[in-house]
Amino acid sequence: MTPRELAEYIVKAVDAKKAKNIKLLRIDDKTVLADYFVICGGNSNTQIKAIAGEVEEKLNELGIAPHHIEGYNEGIWTVLDYSSVIVHIFNREARDFYKLEKLWSDAEDVDISSLLV
């Protein structure tokens, strides 16, 4: 699976759990951290955990495990690191505070409209 295919698969997984304001940023020409960021939000700690759990479950079915998970128990900002794709799941306050999209404003904002239900 290419990094782009993995990122799109993750977008579909977070959308299945009704994640809010989903963004897919292509960052491979900006950093060596990853090729893509998937950024999305949840309305509650429970929803944030459900979104993260859905991503983990769907990728585990494909034999893909995260290299690192951060913030799962807090449900404020959860990060799932799949090397080529890093998933950021925020509550509204944390997303407004950290402004990750603004920090990476020079990254390509990939059109994901065809992936969303």
SEBA-151414 format. One record per residue: x, y, z of N, C-alpha, C, CB in turn. Coordinates in Angstrom, 2 decimals, m for minus. Each point is the difference from the previous one (the first is absolute). Glycine has a CB too. Layout:
BEGIN
NODE      nx      ny      nz     cax     cay     caz      cx      cy      cz     cbx     cby     cbz
NODE       X       Y       Z       X       Y       Z       X       Y       Z       X       Y       Z
...
This chain:
BEGIN
NODE      nx      ny      nz     cax     cay     caz      cx      cy      cz     cbx     cby     cbz
NODE    0.85   m1.17    0.00   m0.85    1.17    0.00    0.90    1.24    0.00   m1.87   m1.25    1.24
NODE    1.62    2.16   m2.16    0.79    1.23   m0.06   m0.41    0.93    1.15    0.22   m0.22   m2.52
NODE    0.63    1.18    2.85   m0.39    0.97    1.03   m1.32    0.71   m0.33    2.42    0.32    0.51
NODE   m2.63    0.01   m1.76   m1.25    0.67   m0.40   m1.19   m0.92    0.23    1.25    1.35   m1.72
NODE   m1.14   m2.61    1.33   m1.09   m0.96    0.21   m0.28   m0.19    1.48    0.61   m1.15   m2.14
NODE    0.44    1.07    2.94   m0.16   m0.13    1.44   m0.72    1.22    0.57    2.08   m1.41    0.12
NODE   m1.67    2.58   m0.53   m0.63    1.24    0.48   m1.48    0.03   m0.37    2.21    1.20   m0.20
NODE   m2.53   m1.57   m1.03   m1.40    0.00   m0.43   m0.81   m1.05    0.76    0.73    0.77   m2.28
NODE   m0.14   m1.90    2.56   m0.67   m1.04    0.79   m0.31    0.51    1.40    1.19   m1.79   m1.32
NODE   m0.24    2.51    1.90   m0.20    0.58    1.33   m1.09    1.07   m0.04    2.40   m0.47    0.57
NODE   m2.42    1.28   m1.61   m1.06    1.01   m0.14   m1.37   m0.67    0.03    1.54    1.48   m1.34
NODE   m1.69   m2.57    0.62   m1.28   m0.73   m0.01   m0.33   m0.55    1.38    0.38   m0.59   m2.42
NODE    0.63    0.11    3.14   m0.23   m0.56    1.33   m0.46    1.07    0.98    1.74   m1.75   m0.45
NODE   m1.10    2.93    0.44   m0.41    1.05    0.93   m1.37    0.55   m0.38    2.40    0.60    0.40
NODE   m2.68   m0.56   m1.69   m1.32    0.45   m0.45   m1.10   m0.96    0.45    1.07    1.10   m1.98
NODE   m0.76   m2.39    2.03   m0.98   m1.00    0.44   m0.43    0.23    1.44    1.01   m1.64   m1.59
NODE   m0.17    2.28    2.38   m0.33    0.31    1.40   m0.41    1.46    0.16    1.61   m1.77    0.75
NODE   m2.00    2.39   m1.86   m0.55    1.37    0.01    0.98    1.05    0.51   m2.23   m1.01    0.33
NODE    3.52    0.84   m0.65    0.99    1.01    0.35   m0.38    1.32   m0.66    1.81   m1.76    0.24
NODE   m1.46    2.84    0.40   m0.34    1.34   m0.48    1.18    0.63   m0.73   m1.61    0.27    1.91
NODE    1.29    0.52   m2.93    0.97    0.84   m0.70    1.28   m0.78   m0.34   m0.93    2.01    1.19
NODE    0.76   m3.06   m1.97    1.13   m0.86   m0.36    0.86    0.69   m1.05   m1.37   m2.06    0.52
NODE    2.67    2.04   m0.28    0.97    0.57   m0.94    1.07   m1.05   m0.29   m0.43    2.35    0.86
NODE    0.86   m2.37   m2.11    1.13   m0.84   m0.40    1.06    0.93   m0.58   m1.49   m2.03   m0.46
NODE    2.61    2.12    1.14    1.09    0.87   m0.44    1.16   m0.83   m0.51   m0.70    1.76    1.65
NODE    1.16   m1.43   m2.85    1.19   m0.66   m0.56    1.21    0.81    0.44   m1.29   m0.92   m2.01
NODE    2.17    0.28    2.79    1.12    0.73    0.59    1.36   m0.58   m0.39   m1.48    0.57    1.89
NODE    1.49   m1.52   m2.81    1.26   m0.69   m0.33    1.08    0.92   m0.56   m1.34   m2.02   m0.42
NODE    0.94    3.15   m0.16    0.99    0.93   m0.52    0.36    1.09    1.02   m0.87   m0.45   m2.30
NODE    0.30    0.36    3.50    0.23    1.00    1.06    0.81   m0.54    1.17   m2.13    1.06   m0.67
NODE    2.10   m2.36    0.87    0.63   m0.60    1.18    0.31   m1.47   m0.24   m1.21    1.63    1.48
NODE    2.06   m2.18   m0.65    0.27   m1.44   m0.05   m0.83   m0.76    1.03    2.33    0.49   m0.79
NODE   m3.18    0.23    1.54   m0.83   m0.63    1.03   m0.94   m1.05   m0.57    0.14    2.11    1.31
NODE   m0.76   m1.77   m2.43   m1.02   m0.87   m0.60   m0.28    0.51   m1.40   m1.03   m0.54    2.26
NODE    0.20   m0.21   m2.99   m0.45    0.45   m1.31   m1.32    0.75    0.09    1.18   m1.94   m1.04
NODE   m2.03    1.52    1.99   m1.33    0.61    0.15   m0.36    0.16    1.46   m0.69   m1.02   m2.17
NODE   m0.10    2.04    2.43   m0.71    0.17    1.27   m1.48   m0.16   m0.29    1.79    1.55    0.95
NODE   m2.47   m2.33   m0.14   m1.46    0.01    0.03   m0.35    0.73    1.29   m0.28   m2.21   m1.34
NODE   m0.48    3.29    1.21   m0.39    0.81    1.15   m1.52    0.01    0.06    2.10    1.45   m0.16
NODE   m2.64   m1.71    1.34   m1.45    0.01    0.15   m0.36    0.30    1.44   m0.25   m1.64   m1.88
NODE   m1.04    1.79    2.13   m0.46    0.32    1.34   m1.13   m0.90    0.45    0.68    2.32   m0.39
NODE   m0.84   m2.34    1.71   m1.10   m0.71    0.62   m0.70    0.91    0.99    1.19   m2.19   m0.30
NODE   m2.45    1.91    0.56   m0.80    0.84    0.89    0.17   m0.32    1.48   m1.61    0.20   m1.84
NODE    2.18   m1.36    2.14    0.13   m0.42    1.40    1.19   m0.94    0.12   m2.49    0.24    0.39
NODE    2.92   m0.48    0.84    1.08   m0.96    0.24   m0.39   m1.37   m0.53    0.72    1.29    2.03
NODE   m1.97   m1.65   m1.83   m0.49   m1.30   m0.46    0.10   m0.12   m1.51   m1.54   m0.11    1.97
NODE    1.12    1.16   m2.69    0.08   m0.05   m1.46    1.45   m0.02   m0.48   m2.19    1.23   m0.12
NODE    3.05   m0.46    0.76    1.41    0.01   m0.39    0.60   m1.39    0.16    0.20    2.42    0.69
NODE   m0.51   m3.09    0.41    0.48   m1.36    0.20   m0.59   m0.96   m1.03    0.25    0.47    2.45
NODE   m1.52   m0.27   m2.79   m0.65   m0.86   m1.01    0.65    0.19   m1.37   m2.15    0.12    1.30
NODE    2.47    1.11   m1.65    0.66    0.27   m1.28    1.37   m0.67   m0.03   m1.23    2.21   m0.21
NODE    2.01   m2.02    1.26    1.33   m0.63    0.08   m0.13   m1.52   m0.04    0.86    1.96    1.33
NODE   m1.83   m2.50   m0.62   m0.21   m1.44    0.02   m0.37   m0.55   m1.37   m0.70    0.20    2.36
NODE   m0.10    0.56   m3.10   m0.39   m0.42   m1.35    1.21   m0.06   m0.93   m2.27    1.02    0.35
NODE    3.12   m0.01   m0.27    1.21    0.00   m0.82    0.87   m1.21    0.35   m0.07    2.53   m0.15
NODE    0.30   m2.74    1.43    0.81   m1.14    0.43   m0.58   m1.32   m0.48    0.71    1.30    1.99
NODE   m2.02   m1.47   m1.80   m0.66   m1.25   m0.37    0.10   m0.26   m1.50   m1.56    0.28    1.93
NODE    1.23    0.73   m2.73    0.02   m0.18   m1.46    1.41   m0.30   m0.50   m1.95    1.56   m0.19
NODE    2.95   m0.88    0.74    1.36   m0.25   m0.46    0.55   m1.32    0.54    0.36    2.47   m0.13
NODE   m0.76   m2.85    1.33    0.40   m1.31    0.53   m0.52   m1.12   m0.88    0.01    0.93    2.31
NODE   m1.21   m0.75   m2.87   m0.56   m0.99   m0.93    0.89   m0.18   m1.22   m2.30    0.59    0.79
NODE    3.05    0.45   m1.14    0.92   m0.06   m1.14    1.42   m0.38    0.43   m1.39    1.73   m1.15
NODE    1.56   m2.01    2.44    1.31   m0.36    0.51    0.91    1.19    0.22   m0.26   m2.14   m1.15
NODE   m0.33    3.33    1.30    0.78    1.22    0.19   m0.23    0.50    1.43   m0.18    0.60   m2.47
NODE    1.27   m0.50    3.22   m0.08    0.46    1.39    0.66    1.37    0.10    0.03   m2.38    0.87
NODE   m0.53    3.22    0.03    0.64    1.31    0.17    1.37   m0.15    0.65   m2.26    1.08    0.21
NODE    3.17   m0.19   m0.59    1.32    0.00    0.63   m0.07    0.63    1.38    1.09    0.12   m2.25
NODE   m2.04    0.78    2.41   m0.14    0.69    1.28   m1.40    0.60    0.11    2.49    0.51    0.05
NODE   m3.03   m0.51    1.16   m1.29    0.65    0.30    0.23    0.91    1.19   m1.37   m1.97   m0.90
NODE    0.85    3.17    0.80    0.16    0.97    1.09   m1.35    0.65    0.29    2.41    0.44   m0.66
NODE   m2.72   m0.27    1.93   m1.17    0.76    0.41   m1.32   m0.74   m0.05    1.21    1.92   m0.77
NODE   m1.18   m3.23    0.60   m1.26   m0.75   m0.14   m0.88    0.13    1.24    1.18   m1.60   m1.51
NODE   m0.62    1.44    2.68   m0.81    0.02    1.22   m0.55    1.37    0.34    1.37   m1.87    0.82
NODE   m0.68    2.92   m1.24   m0.47    1.35    0.32   m1.18    0.42   m0.87    2.32    0.56    0.71
NODE   m2.34   m0.99   m1.96   m1.10    0.36   m0.89   m0.04    1.48   m0.34   m1.25   m1.87    0.96
NODE    2.40    2.54   m0.93    0.07    1.42   m0.35    0.68    0.15   m1.36    0.10    0.66    2.44
NODE    1.06   m1.26   m2.57    0.75   m0.04   m1.26    0.65   m1.37   m0.06    0.43    2.52   m0.03
NODE   m0.95   m3.36   m0.82    0.53   m1.35   m0.17    0.79   m0.05   m1.30   m1.93   m1.00    1.30
NODE    3.12    0.43   m1.24    0.86   m0.14   m1.17    0.27   m1.48   m0.24    1.06    2.27    0.42
NODE   m1.29   m2.71   m1.64    0.34   m1.35   m0.42    1.04    0.13   m1.11   m2.31   m0.94    0.63
NODE    3.48    0.38   m0.40    1.11    0.14   m0.93    0.17   m1.30   m0.79    1.14    1.64    1.54
NODE   m1.44   m1.55   m2.83    0.18   m1.13   m0.90    1.17    0.24   m0.95   m2.47   m0.50    0.16
NODE    3.47    1.21    0.30    1.21    0.36   m0.75   m0.30    0.92   m1.18    1.00   m2.17    0.67
NODE   m1.55    1.64   m1.73   m0.26    0.85   m1.17   m1.24    0.87    0.18    1.07   m1.74   m1.42
NODE   m1.94    1.36    2.34   m1.21    0.77    0.29   m0.12    0.17    1.51   m1.16   m0.87   m2.10
NODE    0.98    2.11    2.52   m0.23    0.29    1.41   m1.41    0.55    0.15    2.48    0.46    0.41
NODE   m3.23   m1.06    0.49   m1.40    0.36    0.21   m0.10    0.84    1.27   m0.81   m2.10   m1.16
NODE    0.19    3.27    1.03   m0.22    0.90    1.14   m1.50    0.12    0.21    2.15    1.30   m0.46
NODE   m2.62   m1.66    1.65   m1.43    0.09    0.32   m0.12    0.93    1.21   m0.51   m2.36   m0.91
NODE   m0.15    3.48    0.70   m0.09    1.05    1.02   m1.42    0.17    0.52    1.92    1.14   m1.09
NODE   m2.02   m0.63    2.34   m1.26    0.61    0.39    0.04    1.44   m0.52   m0.28   m1.50    2.09
NODE   m0.84    2.18   m2.08   m0.08    1.33   m0.62    0.98    0.99    0.63   m2.40   m0.45   m0.51
NODE    2.47    0.45    1.83    0.86    0.96    0.69    1.47   m0.21   m0.35   m1.67    0.10    1.86
NODE    2.12   m1.33   m1.87    1.40   m0.30   m0.32    0.30    0.35   m1.46    0.02   m1.83    1.73
NODE   m0.95    1.54   m2.62    0.23    0.31   m1.41    0.10    1.51   m0.21   m1.22   m2.08   m0.68
NODE    0.35    2.82    1.35    0.05    1.46   m0.09    1.29    0.55    0.60   m2.49    0.07    0.10
NODE    2.97   m0.69    0.97    1.20    0.48    0.68    1.27   m0.30   m0.80   m1.17   m0.34    2.19
NODE    1.32   m0.90   m2.65    1.24   m0.40   m0.67    0.07    0.43   m1.46    0.09   m1.91    1.55
NODE   m1.24    2.06   m2.21   m0.06    0.51   m1.37    0.98   m0.72   m0.94   m0.70    2.22    0.92
NODE    0.64   m3.52   m0.90    0.91   m0.81   m0.80   m0.11    0.32   m1.49   m0.15   m1.79    1.72
NODE   m1.07    2.02   m2.20   m0.18    0.33   m1.41    0.71    1.31   m0.35   m2.19   m1.21    0.01
NODE    2.16    2.17    0.90    0.69    1.27   m0.25    1.51   m0.20    0.01   m1.92    1.25    1.05
NODE    2.41   m2.06   m0.12    1.42   m0.29    0.07    0.51   m0.63   m1.29   m0.21   m0.30    2.48
NODE   m0.62   m0.53   m3.08    0.36   m0.68   m1.25   m0.74    0.59   m1.19    0.44   m2.09    1.30
NODE   m0.69    3.39   m1.29   m0.81    0.65   m1.04    0.65   m0.07   m1.39   m0.88    1.52    1.76
NODE    2.18   m1.75   m1.82    0.65   m0.12   m1.30   m0.07   m1.42   m0.56    1.52    1.86    0.67
NODE   m2.12   m2.78    0.06   m0.17   m1.37   m0.48   m1.20   m0.07   m0.95    1.01   m0.92    2.13
NODE   m0.99   m0.05   m3.00   m1.13   m0.20   m0.92   m1.20   m0.54    0.76    1.59   m0.43   m1.92
NODE   m2.72    1.11    1.79   m1.27   m0.44    0.59   m0.67   m0.90   m1.04   m0.26    2.13    1.45
NODE    0.34   m3.42   m1.25   m0.49   m0.98   m0.98   m1.52   m0.01    0.01    2.08   m1.40    0.30
NODE   m2.67    1.41   m1.49   m1.46   m0.07   m0.13   m0.46   m1.42    0.35    0.00    1.82   m1.79
NODE   m0.78   m1.92    2.86   m0.49   m1.31    0.45   m1.51   m0.13   m0.15    1.90   m0.10    1.61
NODE   m2.52    1.04   m2.30   m1.46    0.01   m0.09   m0.57   m1.30   m0.56    0.11    2.46   m0.30
NODE    0.61   m3.10   m0.61   m0.50   m1.26   m0.57    0.12   m1.17    0.97    0.64    0.85   m2.25
NODE    0.10   m0.68    3.34    0.20   m1.08    0.97   m1.02    0.03    1.12    2.40    0.05   m0.54
NODE   m3.07    1.08    0.71   m0.89    0.19    1.15   m1.42   m0.43   m0.32    1.43    1.89    0.75
NODE   m2.09   m2.45    0.25   m1.39   m0.44   m0.16   m0.93    1.17    0.23    0.59   m2.34    0.73
